[in-house]
Amino acid sequence: MTRGRTQEQWLRDILKAIEAIRAAERLQDRLVDLGAADDQVLEDVIADTLTYRVMHIGEAVKHLSPTVTAACPDVPWTRVVRMRDLLSHHYHQRNLAVIRATVDDHLDPLGVAVEQLLTTLAPLVLGAEEPE
């Protein structure tokens, strides 16, 4: 477990990972516009970026306290962590269609929930370090 990080830092890590995914998508769109649509290397790099950042999100969620996650019960926190575990430990079973659906359907609501947590939870809760 990584000690010394606050709940706020973990939440901000989630937002950074979401922004990195969105930046990769924008880059892909630009390159497609330039004619690189059929480039398998580009597709592989984007797929790896999405995979890594989804894992990054899951790792950050693993470190959120029950108090923080309980504040947004509609977010499937456990499923986020399970996806991270699957991608990390069973990478050979990676399904890009599932990752793409996750990114397309669930990242925006997750980002909204994280923003809400950052603005509504008491600074005392967000500033608390992880328990040892």
BAVOTI-231827 format. One line per 10 residues: their letters; for each residue y negated, z, x of C-alpha. Coordinates in Angstrom, 3 decimals. Each point is the difference from the previous one (the first is absolute). Layout:
REM BAVOTI-231827
A) Y/Z/X ~ ...
***
This chain:
REM BAVOTI-231827
MTRGRTQEQW) 0.000/0.000/0.000 ~ -3.472/-0.792/1.259 ~ -1.993/3.186/0.166 ~ -3.732/0.403/-0.078 ~ -0.734/-2.792/-2.476 ~ -1.683/0.716/-3.288 ~ 0.929/-1.257/-3.432 ~ -3.192/-2.010/0.022 ~ 1.059/-1.753/3.199 ~ 3.361/-0.955/-1.499
LRDILKAIEA) -1.731/-1.323/-3.125 ~ -2.409/-2.016/2.131 ~ 2.973/-1.417/1.931 ~ 1.326/-1.348/-3.301 ~ -3.316/-1.694/-0.732 ~ -0.124/-1.487/3.513 ~ 3.505/-1.409/-0.416 ~ -0.921/-1.517/-3.367 ~ -3.075/-1.605/1.554 ~ 2.108/-1.344/2.890
IRAAERLQDR) 2.366/-1.593/-2.518 ~ -2.907/-1.558/-1.873 ~ -1.471/-1.263/3.297 ~ 3.340/-1.611/0.917 ~ 0.084/-1.687/-3.396 ~ -3.537/-1.332/0.475 ~ 0.945/-1.296/3.436 ~ 3.060/-1.697/-1.426 ~ -2.113/-1.644/-2.712 ~ -2.460/-1.299/2.595
LVDLGAADDQ) 2.764/-1.370/2.173 ~ 1.644/-1.653/-2.995 ~ -3.333/-1.626/-0.783 ~ 0.004/-1.353/3.556 ~ 3.437/-1.533/-0.468 ~ 2.258/2.678/1.456 ~ 1.793/0.559/-3.326 ~ 3.346/-1.210/1.311 ~ -0.148/1.989/3.201 ~ 3.076/2.245/0.091
VLEDVIADTL) -1.515/2.086/2.781 ~ -2.998/0.788/-2.212 ~ 2.283/0.966/-2.873 ~ 2.064/2.242/2.281 ~ -3.078/1.719/1.424 ~ -1.430/0.645/-3.462 ~ 3.369/1.281/-1.240 ~ 0.249/2.351/2.979 ~ -3.566/1.195/-0.548 ~ 0.661/0.747/-3.656
TYRVMHIGEA) 3.244/1.767/0.865 ~ -1.564/2.126/2.717 ~ -2.991/0.994/-2.111 ~ 2.167/0.880/-3.010 ~ 2.006/2.216/2.378 ~ -3.270/1.464/1.281 ~ -1.023/0.867/-3.567 ~ 3.362/1.649/-0.648 ~ -0.253/2.056/3.168 ~ -3.449/1.255/-0.982
VKHLSPTVTA) 1.244/0.843/-3.499 ~ 2.824/2.053/1.558 ~ -2.650/2.294/1.441 ~ -1.929/0.587/-3.216 ~ 0.374/3.455/-1.469 ~ 1.462/0.534/-3.477 ~ -3.447/1.217/-1.065 ~ -1.538/-3.343/0.909 ~ 2.711/-2.184/-1.534 ~ 0.091/2.107/-3.180
ACPDVPWTRV) -3.645/-0.905/-0.577 ~ 1.080/-3.625/-0.655 ~ 3.348/0.269/-1.786 ~ -0.026/-3.656/-1.078 ~ 0.425/-1.164/3.600 ~ 3.693/-0.389/0.886 ~ -0.357/1.975/3.235 ~ 3.760/0.429/0.471 ~ 0.592/-3.741/-0.373 ~ -2.665/-0.701/2.628
VRMRDLLSHH) 1.811/2.262/2.455 ~ 3.397/-1.467/-0.880 ~ -1.283/-3.509/0.676 ~ -1.259/1.154/3.395 ~ 3.387/1.547/0.768 ~ 1.829/-3.154/-1.076 ~ -2.212/-2.240/2.125 ~ 0.222/2.324/2.997 ~ 3.683/0.806/-0.028 ~ 1.517/-3.028/-1.760
YHQRNLAVIR) -2.346/-2.717/1.238 ~ 2.804/-2.554/-0.157 ~ -0.110/0.371/-3.802 ~ -3.707/-0.851/-0.184 ~ -0.766/-2.035/-3.090 ~ -3.307/-1.804/0.393 ~ -0.220/-0.725/-3.719 ~ 0.111/3.745/-0.694 ~ -2.591/0.714/2.669 ~ -2.258/-2.752/-1.347
ATVDDHLDPL) 0.383/1.332/-3.567 ~ -0.830/3.491/1.238 ~ -3.108/-1.255/1.748 ~ -1.082/-2.161/-2.925 ~ 0.705/2.478/-2.790 ~ -0.359/3.480/1.441 ~ -2.459/0.126/2.890 ~ -3.174/-0.226/-2.053 ~ 1.001/2.855/-2.350 ~ 1.070/2.055/3.033
GVAVEQLLTT) -3.352/-0.628/1.663 ~ -1.834/1.064/-3.153 ~ 2.087/3.192/-0.184 ~ -0.658/0.815/3.655 ~ -3.732/-0.574/-0.441 ~ 0.118/2.287/-3.024 ~ 1.786/2.679/2.008 ~ -2.582/-0.241/2.754 ~ -2.889/0.444/-2.408 ~ 1.409/2.564/-2.419
LAPLVLGAEE) 2.124/2.431/1.969 ~ -1.688/3.008/1.473 ~ -0.935/-0.370/3.670 ~ 2.023/3.137/0.665 ~ 3.212/-1.751/-1.091 ~ -0.760/-3.252/1.797 ~ -1.105/1.729/3.166 ~ 3.151/2.079/0.228 ~ 2.310/-0.836/2.862 ~ 3.685/-0.502/-0.541
PE) 2.044/3.175/-0.094 ~ 2.160/0.571/3.074
***
